[in-house]
Amino acid sequence: MVCHGDFGPWNVVWRGHRPVGLIDFDFARPAARLDDVAYALEYVAPFRDDAECLRWLGHRTPPDRRRRLELFCDAYGLSSTSGMVDAVIARQRQNIELVRHLAGRGHEPQATWVAEGLLGELDGRVAWSRTHRHLFTDAPCSPEDRPAGRRGY
């Protein structure tokens, strides 16, 4: 399967509120089917704190992430919202490694992003997703996703 690799709203051509096309295939590559789904979910669920949802993603109020994830999974015929949370977190980790790799080879804009501290921000997104799993699903988090010192999370 060939995936887009950067399937976010910024790479969708919109006509009003309707998507009509997809652009920017710089990161297209063979990948698992759910790779683009997990990447898109990071932004449409979204896997961001409320302040970022309001400021950067344009939400008027904090989103009902669980409902948005359920609607997305239902529309795509996906049965496990818990599995999709895991897939998004895995995709976030892959993105960190991709940015690190490209920056290490001198590719732009990744080299500038790394110099400006993006890797720390991306690590923070993964940590947020892991510790806020309860906003997306009733499934318990794994021991590695529990904040330090917390039990029964």
N, CA, C and O of each residue as an XYZ file, in Angstrom:
612
protein
N       0.845     -1.167      0.000
C       0.000      0.000      0.000
C       0.894      1.235      0.000
O       1.882      1.289      0.733
N       0.558      2.202     -0.800
C       1.284      3.466     -0.824
C       0.495      4.468      0.014
O      -0.690      4.701     -0.227
N       1.156      5.046      0.984
C       0.536      6.043      1.857
C       1.059      7.431      1.527
O       2.175      7.586      1.030
N       0.249      8.424      1.804
C       0.604      9.822      1.566
C       1.774     10.249      2.450
O       2.711     10.892      1.977
N       1.719      9.892      3.733
C       2.811     10.181      4.648
C       2.710     11.510      5.386
O       3.425     11.722      6.365
N       1.838     12.410      4.936
C       1.652     13.721      5.580
C       0.193     14.130      5.399
O      -0.116     15.237      4.956
N      -0.693     13.200      5.756
C      -2.120     13.369      5.486
C      -2.788     14.201      6.575
O      -3.485     13.679      7.445
N      -2.555     15.509      6.501
C      -3.168     16.455      7.422
C      -4.023     17.435      6.651
O      -3.943     17.491      5.424
N      -4.846     18.212      7.348
C      -5.760     19.143      6.685
C      -5.068     20.149      5.778
O      -5.678     20.647      4.831
N      -3.788     20.460      6.055
C      -3.041     21.410      5.228
C      -2.729     20.855      3.844
O      -2.385     21.618      2.942
N      -2.843     19.541      3.658
C      -2.574     18.934      2.357
C      -3.850     18.465      1.657
O      -3.802     17.686      0.704
N      -4.970     18.944      2.137
C      -6.257     18.647      1.511
C      -6.722     19.903      0.784
O      -6.641     21.004      1.328
N      -7.204     19.739     -0.432
C      -7.802     20.846     -1.179
C      -9.287     20.848     -0.827
O      -9.974     19.836     -0.966
N      -9.763     21.990     -0.373
C     -11.145     22.106      0.103
C     -11.960     22.971     -0.848
O     -11.460     23.954     -1.394
N     -13.198     22.601     -1.036
C     -14.190     23.434     -1.712
C     -15.290     23.634     -0.676
O     -16.147     22.772     -0.477
N     -15.243     24.788     -0.024
C     -16.131     25.002      1.116
C     -15.684     24.086      2.247
O     -14.526     24.117      2.665
N     -16.611     23.272      2.735
C     -16.293     22.318      3.804
C     -16.074     20.909      3.272
O     -16.021     19.953      4.046
N     -15.948     20.778      1.965
C     -15.804     19.464      1.346
C     -14.420     19.232      0.785
O     -13.920     20.055      0.019
N     -13.788     18.122      1.150
C     -12.475     17.825      0.551
C     -12.655     17.376     -0.895
O     -13.506     16.537     -1.194
N     -11.850     17.940     -1.785
C     -11.965     17.594     -3.206
C     -10.642     17.119     -3.803
O     -10.611     16.695     -4.959
N      -9.570     17.179     -3.055
C      -8.284     16.745     -3.585
C      -7.235     16.636     -2.495
O      -7.444     17.058     -1.358
N      -6.112     16.064     -2.866
C      -4.994     15.864     -1.948
C      -3.727     16.296     -2.668
O      -3.527     15.957     -3.834
N      -2.871     17.041     -1.983
C      -1.633     17.553     -2.585
C      -0.438     17.168     -1.727
O      -0.598     16.607     -0.643
N       0.744     17.467     -2.211
C       2.015     17.342     -1.497
C       2.329     15.893     -1.137
O       2.087     15.449     -0.015
N       2.859     15.185     -2.087
C       3.176     13.769     -1.905
C       4.665     13.536     -1.636
O       5.195     12.478     -1.975
N       5.346     14.521     -1.025
C       6.777     14.413     -0.744
C       7.126     13.222      0.144
O       8.221     12.670      0.033
N       6.201     12.818      1.030
C       6.487     11.729      1.964
C       5.752     10.440      1.596
O       5.662      9.524      2.414
N       5.230     10.364      0.382
C       4.544      9.143     -0.059
C       5.536      7.980     -0.040
O       6.693      8.111     -0.442
N       5.040      6.838      0.441
C       5.919      5.671      0.572
C       5.073      4.447      0.871
O       3.915      4.566      1.271
N       5.651      3.274      0.675
C       4.941      2.059      1.093
C       4.821      2.051      2.617
O       5.795      2.307      3.325
N       3.644      1.763      3.103
C       3.406      1.702      4.550
C       2.133      0.908      4.811
O       1.375      0.589      3.895
N       1.923      0.604      6.069
C       0.703     -0.102      6.466
C      -0.517      0.757      6.152
O      -0.440      1.986      6.148
N      -1.642      0.099      5.891
C      -2.867      0.812      5.539
C      -3.270      1.879      6.551
O      -3.753      2.947      6.176
N      -3.072      1.590      7.814
C      -3.548      2.512      8.841
C      -2.583      3.664      9.130
O      -2.870      4.513      9.973
N      -1.454      3.698      8.445
C      -0.475      4.752      8.688
C      -1.072      6.136      8.447
O      -0.979      7.005      9.314
N      -1.680      6.351      7.294
C      -2.284      7.649      7.005
C      -3.494      7.910      7.896
O      -3.740      9.052      8.284
N      -4.243      6.873      8.221
C      -5.401      7.032      9.108
C      -4.937      7.526     10.477
O      -5.506      8.471     11.024
N      -3.910      6.890     11.028
C      -3.394      7.299     12.336
C      -2.842      8.717     12.286
O      -3.052      9.491     13.219
N      -2.144      9.067     11.219
C      -1.589     10.417     11.083
C      -2.716     11.446     11.035
O      -2.656     12.473     11.711
N      -3.742     11.167     10.234
C      -4.879     12.088     10.129
C      -5.600     12.229     11.465
O      -5.993     13.331     11.850
N      -5.774     11.116     12.171
C      -6.463     11.160     13.459
C      -5.754     12.047     14.473
O      -6.398     12.648     15.333
N      -4.446     12.129     14.378
C      -3.719     12.989     15.310
C      -4.264     14.414     15.246
O      -4.291     15.113     16.259
N      -4.693     14.843     14.074
C      -5.178     16.203     13.884
C      -6.694     16.324     13.930
O      -7.202     17.362     14.353
N      -7.434     15.304     13.511
C      -8.892     15.435     13.481
C      -9.562     14.980     14.762
O     -10.703     15.370     15.011
N      -8.906     14.168     15.594
C      -9.543     13.742     16.847
C      -9.640     14.911     17.835
O     -10.696     15.017     18.458
N      -8.721     15.746     18.037
C      -7.284     15.719     17.811
C      -6.528     15.257     19.059
O      -7.040     15.311     20.177
N      -5.317     14.811     18.835
C      -4.419     14.395     19.908
C      -3.558     15.599     20.292
O      -2.350     15.618     20.055
N      -4.200     16.591     20.883
C      -3.569     17.841     21.308
C      -4.291     18.332     22.558
O      -5.450     17.987     22.787
N      -3.609     19.130     23.360
C      -4.274     19.683     24.540
C      -5.295     20.733     24.101
O      -5.279     21.205     22.964
N      -6.184     21.085     25.035
C      -7.271     22.004     24.712
C      -6.773     23.346     24.192
O      -7.330     23.886     23.236
N      -5.734     23.887     24.809
C      -5.220     25.190     24.379
C      -4.771     25.150     22.925
O      -5.054     26.077     22.166
N      -4.084     24.100     22.533
C      -3.631     23.992     21.144
C      -4.805     23.765     20.204
O      -4.803     24.263     19.079
N      -5.810     23.016     20.655
C      -7.010     22.812     19.827
C      -7.694     24.139     19.531
O      -8.160     24.371     18.415
N      -7.750     25.003     20.528
C      -8.405     26.296     20.358
C      -7.539     27.251     19.550
O      -8.034     27.921     18.644
N      -6.256     27.320     19.867
C      -5.353     28.285     19.243
C      -4.938     27.887     17.833
O      -5.096     28.665     16.892
N      -4.408     26.674     17.687
C      -3.780     26.294     16.419
C      -4.714     25.534     15.487
O      -4.663     25.714     14.270
N      -5.570     24.683     16.057
C      -6.424     23.856     15.201
C      -7.787     24.489     14.930
O      -8.581     23.934     14.170
N      -8.068     25.630     15.533
C      -9.269     26.394     15.195
C     -10.570     25.920     15.812
O     -11.641     26.307     15.343
N     -10.516     25.094     16.851
C     -11.752     24.681     17.521
C     -12.280     25.858     18.344
O     -11.507     26.621     18.924
N     -13.605     25.992     18.386
C     -14.209     27.071     19.175
C     -14.324     26.700     20.641
O     -14.284     27.566     21.515
N     -14.468     25.404     20.910
C     -14.526     24.870     22.268
C     -13.673     23.604     22.282
O     -13.404     23.034     21.224
N     -13.244     23.156     23.460
C     -12.482     21.897     23.490
C     -13.290     20.770     22.847
O     -14.475     20.614     23.140
N     -12.667     19.996     21.986
C     -13.391     18.951     21.248
C     -13.721     17.739     22.109
O     -13.027     17.439     23.080
N     -14.798     17.049     21.734
C     -15.144     15.767     22.340
C     -14.343     14.717     21.579
O     -14.823     14.134     20.607
N     -13.137     14.490     22.028
C     -12.201     13.632     21.311
C     -12.728     12.207     21.157
O     -12.591     11.604     20.093
N     -13.319     11.680     22.200
C     -13.834     10.309     22.143
C     -14.898     10.187     21.055
O     -14.875      9.247     20.260
N     -15.815     11.123     21.025
C     -16.883     11.084     20.017
C     -16.305     11.238     18.623
O     -16.720     10.535     17.702
N     -15.360     12.143     18.453
C     -14.751     12.348     17.140
C     -14.018     11.087     16.672
O     -14.097     10.711     15.503
N     -13.299     10.436     17.607
C     -12.602      9.192     17.272
C     -13.604      8.102     16.907
O     -13.402      7.374     15.935
N     -14.682      7.986     17.679
C     -15.704      6.973     17.389
C     -16.336      7.199     16.018
O     -16.518      6.248     15.258
N     -16.671      8.450     15.694
C     -17.256      8.761     14.381
C     -16.289      8.432     13.255
O     -16.682      7.858     12.240
N     -15.030      8.794     13.432
C     -14.006      8.515     12.423
C     -13.875      7.011     12.214
O     -13.885      6.536     11.078
N     -13.751      6.258     13.311
C     -13.592      4.805     13.204
C     -14.820      4.169     12.567
O     -14.698      3.264     11.742
N     -15.993      4.641     12.946
C     -17.222      4.107     12.365
C     -17.279      4.383     10.857
O     -17.637      3.500     10.078
N     -16.930      5.593     10.453
C     -16.959      5.965      9.034
C     -15.977      5.135      8.211
O     -16.238      4.847      7.044
N     -14.857      4.752      8.807
C     -13.842      3.971      8.105
C     -13.992      2.472      8.320
O     -13.195      1.690      7.802
N     -15.011      2.061      9.084
C     -15.224      0.639      9.318
C     -14.191      0.021     10.236
O     -13.906     -1.173     10.141
N     -13.628      0.823     11.124
C     -12.622      0.336     12.068
C     -13.310     -0.042     13.366
O     -14.161      0.699     13.857
N     -12.949     -1.184     13.923
C     -13.669     -1.687     15.087
C     -13.079     -1.281     16.427
O     -13.797     -1.294     17.426
N     -11.834     -0.931     16.489
C     -11.188     -0.718     17.781
C     -10.696      0.709     17.953
O      -9.680      1.096     17.376
N     -11.424      1.496     18.755
C     -10.921      2.841     19.035
C      -9.648      2.755     19.864
O      -8.742      3.573     19.700
N      -9.574      1.762     20.761
C      -8.367      1.578     21.564
C      -7.169      1.281     20.660
O      -6.081      1.823     20.861
N      -7.376      0.425     19.674
C      -6.306      0.110     18.722
C      -5.880      1.328     17.927
O      -4.705      1.461     17.586
N      -6.815      2.220     17.626
C      -6.463      3.427     16.880
C      -5.679      4.400     17.749
O      -4.794      5.094     17.249
N      -5.986      4.462     19.036
C      -5.187      5.310     19.934
C      -3.749      4.800     19.927
O      -2.809      5.588     19.827
N      -3.579      3.489     20.032
C      -2.236      2.897     19.970
C      -1.561      3.226     18.643
O      -0.369      3.533     18.611
N      -2.322      3.164     17.545
C      -1.757      3.440     16.219
C      -1.323      4.896     16.102
O      -0.285      5.183     15.506
N      -2.104      5.820     16.661
C      -1.725      7.235     16.609
C      -0.443      7.468     17.403
O       0.456      8.169     16.939
N      -0.356      6.890     18.584
C       0.849      7.063     19.400
C       2.063      6.473     18.680
O       3.138      7.073     18.678
N       1.893      5.314     18.077
C       2.995      4.714     17.315
C       3.389      5.612     16.145
O       4.576      5.760     15.852
N       2.410      6.211     15.477
C       2.687      7.096     14.339
C       3.392      8.365     14.809
O       4.275      8.880     14.123
N       2.997      8.870     15.984
C       3.683     10.036     16.531
C       5.160      9.717     16.774
O       6.035     10.532     16.480
N       5.427      8.531     17.311
C       6.820      8.123     17.548
C       7.586      7.980     16.239
O       8.749      8.374     16.152
N       6.939      7.417     15.220
C       7.583      7.280     13.910
C       7.924      8.651     13.333
O       8.976      8.835     12.720
N       7.031      9.600     13.536
C       7.267     10.942     13.011
C       8.501     11.575     13.655
O       9.269     12.264     12.983
N       8.689     11.343     14.946
C       9.881     11.848     15.627
C      11.129     11.282     14.961
O      12.076     12.014     14.676
N      11.124      9.980     14.716
C      12.301      9.345     14.099
C      12.516      9.838     12.676
O      13.657     10.009     12.249
N      11.439     10.068     11.939
C      11.569     10.579     10.571
C      12.172     11.984     10.579
O      13.093     12.266      9.814
N      11.661     12.856     11.431
C      12.203     14.221     11.513
C      13.672     14.173     11.930
O      14.503     14.871     11.348
N      13.992     13.372     12.913
C      15.384     13.249     13.380
C      16.288     12.766     12.233
O      17.368     13.315     12.015
N      15.841     11.748     11.514
C      16.618     11.189     10.408
C      16.849     12.228      9.303
O      17.976     12.418      8.846
N      15.777     12.894      8.883
C      15.903     13.870      7.802
C      16.780     15.054      8.226
O      17.597     15.540      7.443
N      16.605     15.510      9.464
C      17.434     16.619      9.965
C      18.895     16.210     10.005
O      19.770     17.001      9.654
N      19.167     14.982     10.428
C      20.540     14.486     10.493
C      21.205     14.423      9.133
O      22.431     14.472      9.031
N      20.395     14.315      8.088
C      20.938     14.289      6.726
C      20.941     15.678      6.095
O      21.275     15.835      4.920
N      20.564     16.691      6.890
C      20.598     18.068      6.403
C      19.382     18.501      5.609
O      19.408     19.568      4.995
N      18.320     17.715      5.596
C      17.111     18.084      4.842
C      16.387     19.235      5.527
O      16.315     19.319      6.753
N      15.859     20.109      4.698
C      15.036     21.218      5.189
C      13.582     20.952      4.822
O      13.313     20.384      3.763
N      12.651     21.344      5.662
C      12.809     22.210      6.827
C      13.142     21.468      8.125
O      13.241     22.088      9.184
N      13.314     20.150      8.048
C      13.525     19.364      9.265
C      14.758     19.797     10.059
O      14.710     19.833     11.288
N      15.851     20.123      9.385
C      17.065     20.547     10.099
C      16.794     21.816     10.907
O      17.245     21.938     12.046
N      16.067     22.746     10.323
C      15.713     23.968     11.048
C      14.762     23.652     12.196
O      14.910     24.188     13.295
N      13.793     22.788     11.944
C      12.838     22.416     13.005
C      13.574     21.840     14.212
O      13.286     22.198     15.354
N      14.529     20.945     13.947
C      15.274     20.324     15.045
C      16.103     21.381     15.778
O      16.156     21.392     17.007
N      16.746     22.265     15.021
C      17.537     23.332     15.638
C      16.672     24.241     16.507
O      17.152     24.807     17.489
N      15.405     24.380     16.146
C      14.479     25.237     16.897
C      13.766     24.485     18.022
O      12.931     25.064     18.717
N      14.089     23.190     18.211
C      13.532     22.448     19.339
C      12.298     21.617     19.072
O      11.606     21.229     20.013
N      12.001     21.332     17.817
C      10.784     20.583     17.507
C      10.768     19.189     18.117
O       9.701     18.705     18.497
N      11.914     18.529     18.223
C      11.906     17.165     18.769
C      11.349     17.136     20.195
O      10.638     16.199     20.557
N      11.654     18.123     20.985
C      11.094     18.206     22.328
C       9.584     18.377     22.300
O       8.862     17.781     23.099
N       9.121     19.196     21.369
C       7.673     19.395     21.209
C       6.999     18.087     20.788
O       5.936     17.737     21.302
N       7.617     17.375     19.859
C       7.047     16.098     19.402
C       7.047     15.064     20.519
O       6.084     14.311     20.662
N       8.111     15.017     21.312
C       8.134     14.135     22.488
C       6.997     14.489     23.440
O       6.353     13.607     24.009
N       6.761     15.773     23.603
C       5.663     16.230     24.458
C       4.308     15.791     23.945
O       3.424     15.473     24.741
N       4.121     15.766     22.625
C       2.854     15.302     22.052
C       2.631     13.826     22.352
O       1.519     13.419     22.687
N       3.679     13.032     22.234
C       3.565     11.606     22.547
C       3.200     11.428     24.022
O       2.308     10.651     24.361
N       3.890     12.146     24.877
C       3.612     12.049     26.310
C       2.178     12.469     26.612
O       1.497     11.821     27.407
N       1.715     13.543     25.986
C       0.332     13.988     26.185
C      -0.648     12.902     25.738
O      -1.601     12.591     26.453
N      -0.417     12.336     24.576
C      -1.306     11.300     24.052
C      -1.359     10.093     24.979
O      -2.426      9.531     25.227
N      -0.209      9.708     25.479
C      -0.150      8.541     26.374
C      -0.882      8.814     27.683
O      -1.634      7.959     28.153
N      -0.682      9.964     28.270
C      -1.288     10.237     29.576
C      -2.745     10.692     29.483
O      -3.451     10.711     30.491
N      -3.198     11.056     28.289
C      -4.589     11.483     28.109
C      -5.405     10.482     27.299
O      -6.426     10.832     26.708
N      -4.957      9.267     27.280
C      -5.651      8.184     26.570
C      -7.125      8.118     26.956
O      -7.974      7.805     26.121
N      -7.432      8.414     28.224
C      -8.809      8.342     28.720
C      -9.751      9.306     27.986
O     -10.966      9.114     28.026
N      -9.223     10.326     27.325
C     -10.067     11.250     26.562
C     -10.577     10.622     25.271
O     -11.510     11.136     24.654
N      -9.971      9.518     24.865
C     -10.291      8.894     23.588
C     -11.017      7.562     23.720
O     -11.787      7.188     22.836
N     -10.784      6.852     24.799
C     -11.318      5.499     24.928
C     -11.428      5.112     26.392
O     -10.738      5.663     27.250
N     -12.310      4.154     26.665
C     -12.443      3.620     28.021
C     -11.384      2.578     28.327
O     -11.217      2.179     29.480
N     -10.663      2.131     27.294
C      -9.664      1.080     27.505
C      -8.573      1.587     28.428
O      -8.123      2.723     28.285
N      -8.140      0.761     29.376
C      -7.075      1.195     30.282
C      -5.767      1.380     29.530
O      -5.507      0.718     28.526
N      -4.959      2.285     30.034
C      -3.661      2.484     29.405
C      -2.707      1.388     29.848
O      -2.898      0.751     30.884
N      -1.699      1.189     29.055
C      -0.694      0.193     29.397
C       0.192      0.746     30.504
O       0.222      1.959     30.710
N       0.919     -0.117     31.226
C       1.803      0.371     32.289
C       2.791      1.428     31.815
O       3.101      2.357     32.561
N       3.293      1.303     30.585
C       4.269      2.287     30.090
C       3.627      3.650     29.850
O       4.326      4.663     29.811
N       2.302      3.687     29.690
C       1.618      4.943     29.442
C       1.144      5.632     30.712
O       0.659      6.762     30.646
N       1.269      4.997     31.846
C       0.846      5.611     33.105
C       1.864      6.669     33.522
O       3.072      6.443     33.448
N       1.366      7.823     33.959
C       2.303      8.824     34.481
C       3.061      8.258     35.668
O       2.522      7.437     36.410
N       4.276      8.674     35.856
C       5.089      8.178     36.982
C       4.367      8.425     38.302
O       3.830      9.508     38.540
N       4.363      7.406     39.152
C       3.757      7.545     40.459
C       2.264      7.347     40.494
O       1.668      7.437     41.567
N       1.626      7.079     39.360
C       0.171      6.923     39.343
C      -0.171      5.453     39.188
O       0.450      4.751     38.390
N      -1.139      4.988     39.932
C      -1.608      3.611     39.850
C      -3.101      3.628     39.570
O      -3.798      4.577     39.931
N      -3.583      2.591     38.935
C      -4.997      2.478     38.659
C      -5.520      3.531     37.704
O      -6.709      3.850     37.725
N      -4.672      4.061     36.889
C      -5.008      5.123     35.944
C      -5.956      4.629     34.890
O      -6.349      5.391     34.007
